[in-house]
Amino acid sequence: MAEPSTIGSMVSRVLAMAAEATLQEDAAREAAKDAYNTLRQKLVCRAASDVHALERNPTSAARRAVIAEAVDAIPDAEKMSIKALAMALTEALRTSAARGSIGIDVRRVEAERTMLVEIDVRESPSREVRPARLTA
């Protein structure tokens, strides 16, 4: 059975894709670099050594899992901003890949972007979802 997707797992895969990409010089690629660096900086505050390790080995499932775990442990409000940064990065990667080869398959980017749009920040296999209480 496939592991359920969480914000953390999605963010870690997008970050790894960007680290894999060979981003050359042009406006679209610069936008992808900027989006990558923004997300990276946000994550470095929480897991610096893990982000650096993922950059050195972006295909490592274990490294992605560590980043995913760190992101999933972040409070929901902050996780929403990280999701927004990951969305911006996937859009920048998609645009850049559409203009030419950046070292990643645009279909991978599209698949991650679609899953990221659909996932709820509050969804996490490690947390119990509690129904909202309505008061009169």
C-alpha positions in Angstrom: 0.0 0.0 0.0 1.3 3.4 -0.9 2.2 5.8 1.9 -0.4 8.6 2.2 0.7 12.0 0.9 1.2 14.8 3.4 2.3 18.4 2.9 5.7 17.3 4.1 6.1 14.5 1.6 4.9 16.8 -1.2 7.2 19.6 -0.2 10.2 17.2 0.1 9.6 15.8 -3.4 9.2 19.2 -5.0 12.4 20.4 -3.2 14.2 17.4 -4.4 13.0 17.9 -8.0 14.3 21.5 -8.0 17.6 20.3 -6.5 17.9 17.8 -9.4 17.1 20.4 -12.0 19.8 21.9 -14.1 18.5 25.4 -14.1 20.1 27.5 -16.9 20.0 31.3 -17.3 16.8 32.9 -18.5 13.9 34.6 -16.8 11.8 31.5 -16.3 14.7 29.6 -14.8 15.6 32.6 -12.6 12.0 32.5 -11.3 12.4 28.8 -10.5 15.7 29.5 -8.7 14.1 32.3 -6.7 11.2 30.1 -5.8 13.5 27.3 -4.8 15.7 29.5 -2.7 12.6 31.0 -0.9 11.3 27.6 0.0 14.8 26.3 0.9 15.3 29.3 3.3 12.0 28.6 5.0 13.0 24.9 5.5 16.6 25.6 6.5 15.3 27.4 9.6 13.8 24.1 10.7 16.1 21.4 9.3 19.3 22.9 7.9 21.5 19.8 7.8 18.7 17.8 6.3 18.1 20.3 3.5 21.8 20.4 2.7 21.9 16.5 2.7 18.9 16.5 0.3 20.7 18.9 -2.0 23.7 16.7 -2.1 21.6 13.6 -2.8 18.2 14.7 -4.2 17.2 11.2 -5.3 17.4 9.8 -1.8 14.0 8.7 -0.5 15.4 8.7 3.0 16.4 12.3 2.8 13.0 13.3 1.4 11.3 11.4 4.3 13.3 13.3 6.9 12.3 16.6 5.3 8.7 15.4 5.1 8.7 14.5 8.7 10.1 17.9 9.7 7.5 19.8 7.6 4.6 17.6 8.9 5.6 18.5 12.5 5.2 22.3 11.8 2.0 24.0 13.0 -0.7 24.2 10.4 -0.6 28.0 10.0 3.1 27.8 9.1 2.5 24.7 7.0 0.1 26.7 4.9 2.8 29.2 4.0 5.2 26.3 3.2 2.5 24.8 0.9 2.1 28.1 -0.9 5.9 28.3 -1.4 5.9 24.7 -2.7 3.1 25.6 -5.1 5.0 28.7 -6.3 8.1 26.4 -6.9 6.1 23.8 -8.8 4.6 26.5 -11.0 8.0 28.1 -11.7 9.4 24.6 -12.5 6.5 23.8 -14.8 7.0 27.1 -16.7 10.7 26.6 -16.9 10.4 23.0 -18.0 7.8 24.0 -20.7 10.4 26.4 -22.2 13.2 23.8 -22.4 15.1 21.1 -20.6 15.9 21.9 -17.0 16.8 18.3 -16.1 13.4 17.1 -14.9 10.3 15.8 -16.6 7.5 18.3 -16.8 5.0 15.4 -16.2 6.6 14.8 -12.8 6.2 18.5 -11.9 2.5 18.5 -13.1 1.8 15.4 -11.0 3.3 16.9 -7.9 1.5 20.2 -8.5 -1.9 18.4 -8.9 -1.4 16.4 -5.7 -0.2 19.5 -3.8 -3.3 21.5 -4.9 -5.6 18.7 -3.6 -4.0 18.0 -0.2 -5.3 19.7 2.9 -2.8 21.2 5.2 -4.6 19.6 8.2 -4.3 16.1 6.7 -1.6 14.1 8.4 -1.5 10.4 9.1 0.1 11.1 12.5 -2.6 13.4 13.8 -6.2 12.7 14.7 -8.7 14.9 12.9 -11.2 16.4 15.3 -14.6 17.7 14.2 -15.2 21.4 14.7 -17.5 22.3 17.5 -20.3 24.7 16.8 -21.6 26.8 19.6 -24.9 28.7 19.6 
